Amino acid sequence: MKQERFTIIQKIGLAALGLVAITLFTIFLANKARELRLKREPPKSESIIEGFDFPSIDDISKSINSGLNSAKDAILGPINDIIDAIESIFTGIPNLGKGIVNHMKCGSEEAKEGGKYGLEIFGIILACAWDKHQKFFDGSCTRYYLIDIIFGMFYGVFIELPLLLIYAITGLDLQFIVDLVLEIFILPLDTVIYAISGFHIIQWPDSVVKECYRCAGTMDVGDGNGRQTLHKTMGEWGAMLNCTTHEFIHGVSTMIFTLVPSAWPIWWGGQHLDGGDNFGLL
């Protein structure tokens, strides 16, 4: 029994010695690690005066360079700005002049062309209106005009007006019935009659159309063949007059807005100088 107790005491003692040895070894390793870390870190500059740390050489050099750069920017910055402004003036003024001249030229050419052709077309329309007025009263085209008026009134009263009323009341659009009758009955019948007799039933002969429904006008259409005589309806001449009027107004507007400084900064910078795109104007 005593021998067994002594063995237990020995085991406890050995365990305590082992813990002490491990603790001492851990402390030893920690001290070695601290010494190695201190060796690797740069030594701190010691203060000559207690409570005051003098800057290092690197800090002094950085401060001097920063001060020199600030002084350089303060001196050279305004000089560079003045140089850039002078350069912008010498390049911007010619660009601005070029932009104004090109846009004025483009606008004037457009207005000139629109006004020229517009006046010609307006004269053709007036002459045509007087010509058709005379042909109505001298009997040359009276019968054709009267037939068109009577047929137009009949179509409007007995076909178009009922279709409009039905659509307004019920919301049904029956125009497709008229179109269907035209496609499957009237047009084929017109083709057969024209093949037999040489006359149409839904339109006047070409000679009548040219004499009574078209207006002859001589003008230069710009295809390189000089002035040509054109035969167009009053509606077609009117559409051409609207086009030339729009061209004239657009050209005048271009010239007016060229003198407004809205697009000047763009031209000053050398952009959109050709005058063809009207960028920034309209």
C-alpha positions in Angstrom: 0.0 0.0 0.0 2.8 2.5 0.9 4.6 1.5 -2.3 1.5 2.3 -4.4 1.0 5.7 -2.7 4.7 6.6 -3.3 4.2 5.9 -6.9 1.2 8.3 -7.2 3.2 11.1 -5.4 6.0 10.6 -7.8 3.7 10.9 -10.8 2.2 14.1 -9.4 5.7 15.5 -8.8 6.8 14.7 -12.3 3.8 16.3 -13.8 4.4 19.5 -11.8 8.0 19.6 -13.0 6.9 19.1 -16.6 4.5 22.1 -16.3 7.2 24.3 -14.8 9.7 23.3 -17.6 7.1 24.0 -20.3 6.3 27.4 -18.8 10.0 28.4 -18.6 10.6 27.2 -22.2 7.6 29.3 -23.4 8.9 32.4 -21.6 12.3 31.8 -23.2 10.8 31.6 -26.7 8.8 34.7 -26.2 11.9 36.7 -25.1 13.8 35.5 -28.1 11.0 36.5 -30.4 10.9 40.0 -28.9 14.6 40.4 -29.3 14.4 39.4 -33.0 11.5 41.9 -33.5 13.5 44.7 -31.9 16.5 44.0 -34.1 14.4 44.2 -37.3 12.7 47.5 -36.4 14.7 50.7 -37.2 15.9 52.5 -34.1 13.8 55.4 -32.9 15.5 58.8 -33.0 16.2 59.9 -29.5 15.1 63.4 -28.5 17.8 65.9 -27.8 15.3 67.9 -25.9 12.9 66.1 -23.8 9.4 66.3 -25.2 10.5 67.4 -28.7 11.2 65.0 -31.6 13.4 66.4 -34.5 12.1 65.3 -38.0 14.2 62.9 -40.0 16.2 63.8 -43.1 13.5 62.2 -45.3 10.8 64.3 -43.7 12.8 67.5 -44.2 13.5 66.6 -47.9 9.8 65.9 -48.5 8.8 69.2 -46.9 11.3 71.1 -49.0 10.1 69.4 -52.3 6.5 70.0 -51.4 7.2 73.7 -50.8 9.1 74.1 -54.0 6.3 72.4 -56.0 3.7 74.7 -54.4 5.7 77.7 -55.2 6.2 76.5 -58.8 2.5 76.0 -59.2 1.7 79.4 -57.7 4.1 81.1 -60.1 3.7 79.0 -63.2 -0.1 78.4 -62.9 -1.2 81.9 -63.8 1.4 82.1 -66.5 0.2 78.9 -68.1 -3.4 80.1 -67.9 -2.4 83.3 -69.7 -0.6 81.4 -72.4 -3.6 79.1 -72.9 -5.9 82.1 -73.1 -3.7 83.8 -75.7 -3.5 80.6 -77.7 -7.3 80.1 -77.5 -7.8 83.6 -78.8 -5.5 83.2 -81.8 -7.1 79.8 -82.7 -10.7 80.6 -81.6 -11.2 83.9 -83.5 -10.4 82.4 -87.0 -12.6 79.3 -86.2 -15.5 81.6 -85.1 -15.2 83.7 -88.2 -15.1 80.6 -90.4 -18.2 79.2 -88.7 -20.1 82.4 -89.1 -19.2 82.9 -92.7 -19.9 79.3 -93.7 -23.3 79.3 -92.0 -24.3 82.6 -93.4 -23.3 81.5 -96.9 -25.2 78.2 -96.6 -28.3 80.0 -95.3 -28.2 82.6 -98.0 -27.8 80.0 -100.7 -30.7 78.0 -99.3 -32.9 81.1 -99.0 -32.0 82.3 -102.5 -32.8 78.9 -104.1 -36.1 78.5 -102.2 -37.2 82.0 -103.0 -36.3 81.7 -106.7 -38.1 78.5 -107.3 -40.9 79.4 -105.0 -41.7 82.6 -107.0 -41.6 80.6 -110.2 -44.0 78.0 -108.9 -46.3 80.6 -107.5 -46.4 82.3 -110.9 -47.2 78.9 -112.5 -50.0 78.3 -110.1 -51.6 81.7 -110.7 -51.3 81.3 -114.5 -52.8 77.8 -114.2 -55.7 79.0 -112.1 -56.5 81.7 -114.6 -56.2 79.2 -117.5 -58.6 76.7 -115.9 -61.0 79.5 -115.1 -61.1 80.5 -118.8 -61.5 76.9 -119.9 -64.4 76.4 -117.6 -66.3 79.4 -119.0 -65.4 79.0 -122.7 -66.6 75.4 -122.9 -63.3 73.7 -123.4 -63.4 71.8 -120.1 -66.9 72.7 -118.8 -68.5 69.2 -119.3 -65.6 67.5 -117.6 -65.7 69.8 -114.6 -69.5 69.5 -114.3 -69.4 65.7 -114.4 -66.7 65.6 -111.8 -68.8 68.0 -109.6 -71.9 65.9 -110.0 -70.2 62.6 -109.3 -68.3 64.1 -106.4 -71.6 65.3 -104.8 -73.3 62.0 -105.4 -70.4 60.1 -103.9 -70.2 62.4 -100.9 -74.0 62.4 -100.2 -74.9 58.7 -100.9 -71.7 56.9 -100.0 -69.2 58.8 -97.9 -71.7 60.6 -95.7 -73.6 57.3 -94.7 -70.3 55.7 -94.0 -69.3 58.5 -91.7 -72.7 58.4 -89.9 -72.5 54.7 -89.4 -68.9 55.0 -88.0 -70.0 57.9 -85.7 -73.0 56.0 -84.3 -71.8 52.4 -84.2 -68.0 52.6 -84.5 -68.0 50.3 -87.5 -65.7 51.3 -90.4 -67.4 50.1 -93.6 -64.9 51.7 -96.0 -63.5 48.3 -96.8 -66.8 47.5 -98.6 -66.3 50.4 -101.0 -62.7 49.4 -101.5 -63.7 45.8 -102.2 -66.3 46.8 -104.8 -63.7 49.0 -106.5 -61.1 46.2 -106.6 -63.3 43.3 -107.6 -65.8 45.0 -109.9 -65.1 48.6 -111.1 -61.4 48.2 -111.9 -61.8 45.0 -113.9 -64.8 46.5 -115.7 -62.7 49.6 -116.5 -59.9 47.4 -117.9 -62.3 45.5 -120.2 -64.0 48.6 -121.5 -60.6 50.3 -122.2 -59.5 47.2 -124.1 -62.6 47.3 -126.3 -63.1 51.0 -126.8 -59.9 52.7 -125.8 -61.6 54.8 -123.1 -61.6 54.5 -119.3 -64.8 54.8 -117.2 -63.0 55.9 -114.0 -60.7 58.5 -115.4 -60.6 60.9 -118.3 -58.4 60.3 -121.4 -54.8 61.6 -121.1 -55.5 64.4 -123.5 -58.3 65.7 -121.4 -56.3 65.3 -118.2 -53.4 67.3 -119.7 -55.7 70.0 -121.1 -58.1 70.4 -118.2 -56.5 69.0 -115.1 -52.8 69.7 -115.4 -50.8 72.9 -115.4 -47.9 73.4 -117.7 -44.9 75.1 -116.1 -41.3 75.7 -117.4 -38.5 75.6 -114.9 -35.1 74.2 -114.2 -35.5 71.0 -112.1 -31.7 70.8 -111.4 -31.0 67.6 -113.4 -28.5 69.3 -115.8 -30.9 69.5 -118.7 -31.8 73.1 -118.4 -35.3 74.5 -118.3 -38.1 71.9 -119.0 -41.8 72.1 -119.4 -43.6 70.1 -116.7 -47.2 69.1 -116.6 -48.5 68.7 -113.0 -51.8 68.9 -111.2 -52.6 71.9 -109.0 -52.0 69.8 -105.9 -48.5 68.7 -107.1 -47.5 72.3 -107.9 -48.9 73.3 -104.4 -46.7 70.6 -102.7 -43.7 71.9 -104.6 -44.5 75.5 -103.5 -44.7 74.3 -99.8 -41.3 72.7 -100.2 -39.7 75.8 -101.6 -41.3 78.0 -99.0 -39.9 75.8 -96.2 -36.5 75.9 -97.9 -36.7 79.7 -98.0 -37.8 80.1 -94.4 -35.1 77.6 -93.2 -32.4 79.6 -95.0 -33.5 82.9 -93.6 -33.7 81.4 -90.1 -30.1 80.0 -90.5 -28.8 83.5 -91.3 -30.6 85.0 -88.4 -29.6 82.5 -85.8 -26.0 82.6 -87.1 -25.7 86.0 -85.6 -27.1 84.7 -82.2 -24.1 83.6 -80.0 -25.8 80.2 -79.1 -23.4 78.2 -81.3 -20.4 80.5 -81.1 -18.6 78.5 -78.4 -18.9 75.4 -80.6 -17.4 77.1 -83.6 -14.8 78.7 -81.3 -13.6 75.2 -80.5 -13.3 74.3 -84.1 -16.4 72.1 -84.4 -19.2 72.1 -87.0 -17.6 74.8 -89.1 -18.8 73.7 -92.6 -22.3 75.3 -92.2 -24.2 72.3 -93.6 -25.5 70.7 -90.5 -26.8 73.9 -88.7 -25.7 72.3 -85.4 -26.7 74.4 -82.4 -28.8 76.8 -84.5 -32.2 75.3 -85.4 
